Amino acid sequence: SMEGRFAWPKVELSETDKALTVSADLPGLTEKDVQVEIANGVLTIRGEKKAERNGEGRYFSERYYGAFERQIPVDDVLEDRAEASFKNGVLTISVPKSENPRAGVKRIAINSR
């Protein structure tokens, strides 16, 4: 299925009153391999895992290599104060919540004529 390929890396979201934290497991990568962006209510994690292959002979791998991108919608956060850290193969992004959340979906009355 397509799902396996696009659902990498696995992410975990946790939320408090003050902040939204997103963690992603990226074993074998360093901060140089990963790019984090936040804009217009979407947090994007993208990067590339390069295959480490050396020597001759037959080679078989089930490990995933290549480019990846995950987009995670984030609402009511202070995008310009997002912070990211990378430690032991885990990327952690913390984004403070805004004090005044935008109002949610507004229903618009439909006037019957």
C-alpha positions as CSV (number, residue, x, y, z in Angstrom):
1,S,0.0,0.0,0.0
2,M,1.0,3.6,-0.5
3,E,0.4,4.3,3.2
4,G,3.7,2.7,4.5
5,R,5.8,4.9,2.3
6,F,4.2,8.2,3.1
7,A,3.7,7.6,6.8
8,W,7.4,7.7,7.5
9,P,8.7,9.1,9.8
10,K,6.3,8.2,12.5
11,V,5.3,11.3,14.5
12,E,3.9,11.8,17.9
13,L,2.0,15.0,18.9
14,S,1.5,16.1,22.5
15,E,-0.2,19.2,23.7
16,T,-0.3,21.2,26.9
17,D,-2.1,24.5,27.6
18,K,1.1,26.3,26.7
19,A,2.6,24.4,23.7
20,L,2.3,21.8,21.0
21,T,5.2,19.4,20.7
22,V,5.8,17.2,17.7
23,S,8.4,14.4,17.9
24,A,9.6,12.3,14.9
25,D,11.8,9.2,15.1
26,L,14.6,9.7,12.5
27,P,17.2,7.0,13.3
28,G,20.4,7.2,11.3
29,L,19.8,10.9,10.4
30,T,21.4,14.0,11.6
31,E,20.1,17.6,11.7
32,K,22.0,18.1,8.4
33,D,19.6,15.6,6.7
34,V,16.4,17.3,8.0
35,Q,14.6,20.5,7.3
36,V,11.7,21.8,9.4
37,E,9.4,24.6,8.2
38,I,6.2,26.1,9.6
39,A,3.9,28.4,7.6
40,N,0.2,29.0,7.2
41,G,-0.8,26.6,9.9
42,V,1.2,23.7,8.5
43,L,4.4,22.2,10.0
44,T,6.5,20.5,7.4
45,I,9.3,18.0,8.2
46,R,11.3,16.9,5.2
47,G,14.6,15.3,4.6
48,E,16.5,12.6,3.0
49,K,18.1,9.4,4.3
50,K,21.1,8.4,2.3
51,A,22.0,4.7,1.9
52,E,25.3,3.8,3.5
53,R,26.6,1.2,1.2
54,N,30.2,0.2,0.8
55,G,32.1,-2.7,-0.7
56,E,31.3,-5.1,-3.4
57,G,29.0,-8.1,-3.5
58,R,25.4,-8.8,-3.1
59,Y,23.3,-6.3,-1.2
60,F,19.8,-6.6,0.3
61,S,18.0,-4.1,2.4
62,E,14.5,-3.6,3.7
63,R,15.5,-0.3,5.3
64,Y,13.8,2.8,3.9
65,Y,16.0,5.3,2.1
66,G,15.2,8.3,0.1
67,A,13.4,11.6,0.5
68,F,10.4,12.0,2.9
69,E,8.0,14.8,3.8
70,R,5.4,15.0,6.5
71,Q,2.9,17.8,6.8
72,I,1.2,18.3,10.1
73,P,-1.6,20.9,10.5
74,V,-1.1,23.1,13.6
75,D,-3.7,25.6,14.8
76,D,-3.4,28.7,17.0
77,V,0.3,28.6,17.5
78,L,3.0,31.2,17.5
79,E,4.8,30.1,14.3
80,D,7.7,32.5,14.7
81,R,8.6,31.0,18.1
82,A,8.8,27.4,17.0
83,E,12.0,25.6,18.2
84,A,13.4,22.4,17.0
85,S,16.1,20.1,18.5
86,F,17.6,16.8,17.4
87,K,19.0,14.3,19.8
88,N,19.6,10.6,19.6
89,G,17.8,10.2,16.3
90,V,14.7,12.0,17.6
91,L,13.6,15.3,16.2
92,T,11.5,17.4,18.6
93,I,9.7,20.6,17.6
94,S,8.0,22.7,20.2
95,V,5.6,25.5,19.2
96,P,4.1,27.8,21.8
97,K,0.3,28.3,21.6
98,S,-1.1,31.7,21.0
99,E,-2.8,33.5,23.8
100,N,-5.8,34.4,21.7
101,P,-6.7,31.4,19.5
102,R,-8.4,32.3,16.3
103,A,-12.1,31.5,16.4
104,G,-12.9,28.1,14.9
105,V,-15.2,27.4,12.0
106,K,-17.7,30.1,11.6
107,R,-21.0,29.0,10.2
108,I,-22.6,31.3,7.7
109,A,-26.3,31.6,7.7
110,I,-27.9,30.8,4.3
111,N,-30.8,33.2,3.8
112,S,-33.8,31.6,2.2
113,R,-35.6,33.9,-0.2
